[in-house]
Amino acid sequence: MFIKFFTAALAVLLCFAPAGAWENVLTPFAGEMKPWSRGTPVMAFPGARAGIAPHHGLASETIARFYDNLSASGEIGRVILIGPDHFKAGRRPVTLCPIPWRAGNTILETDAGAIEALAREGGAAAEILPFRLEHSIGLHIVFIGRYFPNAKVAALMVKNNATTGELSKLVPALSGLLAEKGTILILSMDLSHEKLPAEAEREDDKSLERILSFSTENLRDLDIDARAATWLFLEALKHRGIKDGLILERTNSGEIISRPDLPCTSYATALFR
């Protein structure tokens, strides 16, 4: 509880810090990550253009296997990363990151053209400070730096109270970017929270069924931590004609730490083509 309070308080302080106090390259905040290493790409789902993966460092090995599969889909020149704005730090429903990221020894350049295209549609604005402690983005930046060091990144944070009217303006722009060669779209999302594993599995069955069927009209009652971001992700895929999805893996925090008796956070990875 103290850690959650401290992280939230620090996020607020960072958002009100003077902009000149920071350099013009962001270092991602990923939280505590379990050790992981790159594996061998598996052609389980060739031709993937988009995917879903969690953003808890506890699930690092699961996320690495997701990127192992995604990296088998060909040369990646642009990654569009969508995650929830956990701290509601952005001033607009959707916040865009306008500067590069430092991932280890790699500098991941921002795709300025993609950011400008999304900002033109309204409902989205570029800000730097809200990204300082947003682990839904930062954790994936670490993986992108390892797997796609030459790719440009367009990172978006979406507030869960964003309306479909606000988000719908971004759908054609996202779809247009997906049409360009070498572009992939990643949704950073966890599933159930604070449920025992059996209950979490039942809830996740419902959530994943709706996601794989692109049922965007009724996402609000699902136990997922990125409902609005999921709506935007799925609508962009539908607009692009991407309709084929596959669940790669499902797990939960209790399974990872061998404590099935504890309430857990659950995770899934999926690819779409």
C-alpha positions in Angstrom: 0.0 0.0 0.0 2.8 2.4 0.9 4.6 1.7 -2.4 1.4 2.5 -4.4 0.9 5.7 -2.4 4.5 6.7 -2.8 4.5 6.1 -6.6 1.3 8.1 -7.0 2.6 11.0 -4.9 5.8 11.0 -6.8 4.0 11.0 -10.1 2.0 14.1 -9.1 5.2 15.9 -8.0 6.9 15.1 -11.3 3.9 16.3 -13.3 4.2 19.8 -11.7 8.0 20.0 -11.8 9.4 22.7 -14.1 9.9 21.4 -17.6 13.4 22.9 -17.8 14.5 20.6 -14.9 14.5 17.6 -17.3 16.6 16.6 -20.3 14.9 16.1 -23.7 15.3 12.3 -23.6 13.0 10.1 -21.4 14.3 7.2 -19.3 11.4 4.7 -19.0 10.0 3.8 -15.7 9.4 0.1 -15.8 8.9 -0.8 -12.1 10.6 -3.9 -10.7 11.3 -6.3 -13.6 12.2 -10.0 -13.3 15.3 -11.1 -15.2 14.6 -12.2 -18.8 16.4 -12.8 -22.0 15.6 -12.9 -25.7 14.6 -16.3 -27.0 14.3 -17.7 -30.5 11.5 -16.1 -32.6 8.6 -18.6 -33.0 6.5 -18.4 -36.2 3.3 -19.3 -34.3 1.4 -16.5 -35.9 3.3 -15.1 -38.9 2.3 -11.7 -40.3 1.2 -10.2 -37.0 0.5 -6.4 -37.2 -0.6 -5.8 -33.6 -0.6 -7.4 -30.2 -1.6 -7.2 -26.5 0.8 -7.7 -23.6 0.8 -6.9 -19.9 2.8 -4.2 -18.2 3.9 -5.7 -14.8 7.6 -6.6 -14.5 6.6 -9.8 -12.7 5.4 -11.0 -16.1 8.6 -10.2 -17.9 9.2 -13.7 -19.2 5.7 -13.8 -20.6 6.2 -10.4 -22.2 9.6 -11.5 -23.7 7.9 -14.5 -25.3 5.3 -12.1 -26.8 8.1 -10.0 -28.3 9.9 -13.2 -29.5 6.8 -14.0 -31.5 6.2 -10.4 -32.7 9.8 -10.1 -33.9 9.2 -13.0 -36.3 6.7 -10.9 -38.3 9.3 -9.1 -40.4 11.2 -5.8 -40.3 9.7 -3.3 -37.8 10.3 0.4 -38.5 7.6 1.9 -36.3 6.0 0.8 -33.0 2.8 2.5 -31.9 2.3 1.8 -28.2 -1.0 2.4 -26.4 -1.3 2.2 -22.6 -3.6 3.4 -19.8 -2.9 6.7 -18.1 -2.9 5.2 -14.6 -2.4 8.4 -12.7 -4.7 10.6 -14.9 -1.6 12.8 -15.4 -2.3 14.0 -18.9 -4.3 17.1 -19.5 -6.3 15.6 -22.4 -8.1 12.2 -22.8 -5.1 11.0 -24.8 -1.5 12.1 -24.2 1.3 11.7 -26.8 5.0 11.5 -26.0 6.9 14.0 -28.2 10.5 13.2 -27.3 12.8 10.2 -27.7 13.4 7.4 -25.1 16.7 6.1 -23.7 16.4 2.3 -23.3 19.7 1.1 -22.0 22.4 2.1 -24.5 19.7 2.6 -27.2 18.0 5.9 -28.1 14.5 5.2 -29.5 13.5 8.1 -31.7 10.0 9.4 -31.5 8.0 9.1 -34.8 7.2 12.8 -35.1 5.0 12.3 -38.2 2.8 9.8 -36.3 2.6 12.1 -33.3 1.6 15.1 -35.4 -1.0 13.0 -37.4 -2.6 11.9 -34.1 -2.5 15.4 -32.5 -4.3 16.9 -35.5 -7.4 14.8 -34.9 -8.2 16.5 -31.5 -8.6 14.9 -28.1 -4.9 14.3 -28.0 -2.0 16.5 -27.0 1.7 16.1 -26.6 3.2 16.3 -23.1 6.4 15.0 -21.5 6.0 14.9 -17.8 3.0 12.5 -17.6 5.2 9.8 -19.1 7.9 10.0 -16.3 6.3 7.3 -14.1 3.8 5.6 -16.4 4.8 1.9 -16.3 2.3 0.9 -18.9 4.5 2.7 -21.4 7.9 2.5 -19.7 8.1 -1.2 -19.3 7.4 -1.8 -23.0 9.9 0.8 -24.0 12.6 -1.4 -22.4 11.4 -4.4 -24.5 11.1 -2.3 -27.7 14.7 -1.1 -27.2 15.9 -4.6 -26.9 13.9 -6.1 -29.8 13.4 -3.2 -32.2 16.3 -0.8 -31.5 16.1 0.9 -34.9 12.3 1.5 -34.8 10.7 4.8 -34.2 8.1 5.0 -31.4 4.8 6.7 -31.1 3.6 6.3 -27.5 0.0 7.2 -26.3 -1.6 7.2 -22.9 -5.4 6.9 -22.7 -7.5 7.9 -19.7 -10.1 5.3 -18.8 -12.8 8.0 -18.7 -12.1 9.0 -22.3 -15.4 8.8 -24.3 -15.8 6.9 -27.6 -16.6 10.3 -29.2 -13.2 11.6 -28.1 -11.4 8.5 -29.1 -13.2 7.9 -32.4 -11.4 10.9 -33.9 -8.1 9.1 -33.6 -9.3 5.8 -35.3 -8.8 6.8 -38.9 -5.3 8.3 -38.2 -4.2 5.1 -36.3 -5.6 2.9 -39.1 -3.7 5.0 -41.7 -0.5 4.6 -39.8 -1.0 0.8 -39.6 -1.3 0.7 -43.4 2.3 1.8 -43.7 4.9 -1.0 -44.1 6.8 -2.0 -41.0 4.3 -0.6 -38.5 3.0 -2.5 -35.5 0.5 -1.5 -32.8 0.9 -2.7 -29.2 -1.7 -2.4 -26.5 -0.2 -2.5 -23.0 -2.9 -4.0 -20.7 -3.4 -6.2 -17.6 -6.5 -8.2 -17.0 -8.2 -9.0 -13.6 -7.1 -7.4 -10.4 -7.4 -8.6 -6.8 -9.4 -11.8 -7.6 -8.5 -15.3 -6.6 -7.2 -17.3 -9.6 -10.4 -19.2 -10.4 -12.5 -16.1 -10.3 -9.9 -14.2 -12.4 -9.9 -17.0 -15.0 -13.7 -16.8 -15.4 -13.6 -13.0 -15.7 -10.7 -13.2 -18.2 -12.6 -15.8 -20.3 -15.3 -13.1 -20.8 -12.8 -10.3 -21.4 -10.7 -12.2 -24.0 -13.8 -13.5 -25.8 -15.0 -10.0 -26.3 -11.6 -8.8 -27.4 -11.1 -11.5 -29.9 -14.6 -10.9 -31.3 -13.9 -7.1 -31.5 -17.0 -6.4 -29.3 -16.2 -2.8 -28.6 -19.7 -1.8 -27.7 -19.5 -3.4 -24.2 -16.0 -3.2 -22.7 -16.9 -1.0 -19.8 -18.0 -3.8 -17.5 -14.8 -5.9 -18.0 -12.1 -6.2 -15.4 -9.3 -4.9 -17.5 -7.2 -1.9 -16.6 -7.2 -0.2 -20.0 -10.8 -0.2 -21.2 -10.7 3.0 -23.2 -7.3 2.1 -24.7 -8.7 -1.3 -25.6 -11.6 0.4 -27.4 -9.2 2.5 -29.4 -6.9 -0.4 -30.2 -9.7 -2.7 -31.4 -11.5 0.1 -33.4 -8.2 0.9 -35.2 -7.7 -2.8 -36.1 -11.3 -3.1 -37.4 -10.9 0.1 -39.5 -7.7 -1.4 -41.0 -9.4 -4.8 -41.7 -7.3 -6.7 -39.2 -9.7 -9.4 -37.8 -7.7 -12.5 -37.0 -6.5 -12.8 -33.3 -4.7 -15.5 -31.3 -4.2 -15.8 -27.6 -0.5 -16.8 -27.1 -0.4 -17.2 -23.3 -2.4 -16.7 -20.1 -1.0 -16.5 -16.6 -1.4 -14.6 -13.3 0.8 -13.3 -10.6 -0.1 -16.1 -8.2 1.0 -18.7 -10.7 4.3 -16.9 -11.4 5.2 -16.7 -7.7 3.6 -20.1 -6.9 1.0 -18.7 -4.5 -2.4 -19.8 -6.0 -4.0 -19.0 -2.6 -3.5 -15.2 -3.0 -5.6 -12.6 -4.9 -3.8 -12.0 -8.2 -3.4 -9.8 -11.2 -3.9 -11.8 -14.4 -2.2 -11.4 -17.8 -2.6 -12.5 -21.4 -0.6 -12.0 -24.6 -2.3 -12.0 -28.0 -1.4 -11.2 -31.6 -3.5 -9.9 -34.5 -3.2 -10.0 -38.3 
